Amino acid sequence: PALQRRLGQQLDSGQGFQLASHVPHYVTAPFGQQRSTGTHSGTDIAGAGVGAQSSVVPITITNLENSAGGGKGWQGIFQTHTNKKVEIRSLHHSELYGKIGETIQPGTAIAKIGSTGRSSGPHQHLEFYIDGKLVDGETTLPGDDKRLIDYIVGHKS
């Protein structure tokens, strides 16, 4: 509640927390891209003016991390409209707002976009897992009307 109030006050006063699910975004590094360090395991998204990461669906936080490669990050679980359980991992944040076991509601900030760990600039790095298997965030599951990534960042420009 305190974070929601803080976030709402900053939005109302024009101080900057534009939420990732409410602004256009673009993929800067797709899933599976070949790099000198190996195959890219997620989808990187940048968005002009994005300050905080939220989602369009409730996400239950299952882990918080701080590693040399990924920097500050979080892991969580959400369900698609077809009730498929999806695990998500998001990395390179400058601040983490959630707590393990907490369910973050849509539009509430989970983390502040950053460039921690092995990163070339501020962005969201998103990895999606179904039944423990890493999958492309651009995937649309059978019977669903959205790509997995749309559950987190909304529309794509």
N, C-alpha and C positions, 0 to 999 in steps of 0.2 A: 504493500500500500504506500509506503513512504516513497519508494522508487517511482510508482505510478504518479504520485503527486508531483515529484520532482520533474519527471519527464513531461507531464502535462503542463506544468508551469513554464518550462523551457520552451515548449511548443507554442504556448499562448503568448509568451513574451518575444518570440522570434529569435531566441538565442541559439537555435540550431539543432536540435535532435530530429533530423528527418529520419523516418523509419524505413528500413530497406524494403518492407512490404508495400510501401506507399509511393515509391519513386521509381522511375524507369531505371533499368540496370542493363548491363551488357556483360557477356562472358569474355574474360580476358585470357583465360587458359582453359580449354575444354578438357573433359575427362579423357584419359587415354593418350594425351599429347606426349610425343616422345621428346625428352629433354636430355641434357648431358648427365643429369643425375638419375635418369631412369624414366619410367612411364608415370605420368601425372595421375595420381589416385583420386582426384576430386575435380570439382568445377570451381574455378576462380571467377568471382564476380566483382566488378567495380561499379560504382555509381556516383555521379557528381553530387557532392554535398552530403553523402551518407555519413551519419555520425554514429548511429546505434543500430544493432541488428535486432529485429523482432521477427515474428512469423505470422502466418495467416491462420494457423491452427494451434491448439494447445500442445505444448511440448513438455514432457517430464524430464528433468535433468537427471542423468545417471552418473556423470563423472565430470570433474573439472581437472584440467591438466596445465602444466607449464613445462615444455620440453625445448631442447635446443633447436630442433627442426621445425616444430609447429608453433612454438611460442605459447602464448596463453590460448586455451581452447576449452570447449565444452562438448559433451556428448549427451544425447537425449533420445527419446522415443516419441513418435507421433503416429496417429492412425490416418489413413487415407479415407476418402468418402466411401470406399468399398470395404472398410474395416480391416485393411491390411496393415499390420504393424511394420513400421519403418524405423530403423535406427539411423541417427544422423550424427556426424562429427563436424565441428566447425572450428577453424584454427586462425591464428595470427592476430588475435584481439589485443587491444591495449588495456582493456578492463573487462572483468567478468562480473555480472550482476546477480546471476542465479545461484541457488544453493542446491546441493545434491538432494534429490527427492522432491524438490519443489516443482509444481506444475506451473509453467509460465503461460499466461493467457495471451491470445492474439493481440498484437499491438503494444505489448509490454516489452521493454528492452531486455534482451538476454545478455548482450555484450556490446562493447564499443569497438567498432571497426578499427583495426590497427595494422601494424607491420612488424609484429614480433616474430622471433624465430628466423628461419631461412625464408626471407620474403623480399620482393623487389619493390614493394610499395603497399599502401593501405588497400585492403580488399577482404572479401569473405572467401574462405576456402571451405567448400562444402563437400562432404563425402556421405554417400547414402548406402545403407546395408539392408538387404532383405534376406531373412533366414541366415544371417551371418556372412552373406556373400556381398562383396562390393559391387555396386551397380552404377551405371551412368545416371546422373541427376536429370538428364533429358528424357529418361524412360517414362512412358505412360503405361501403367499397369492395365491388364485386361479389365474391361468394364468401367474404367475410370475416365474422367474427362480432363484430367490435369497431368502434367509432367510432375515428377517428384519435386523438382526444384520450385515449382509454382506454389507448393504448400508452404514454402519458407519465404520466398521473396515476391510472390504475387506475379504480376504480369511481366513480360519481357518486351523490351523495345527493340 
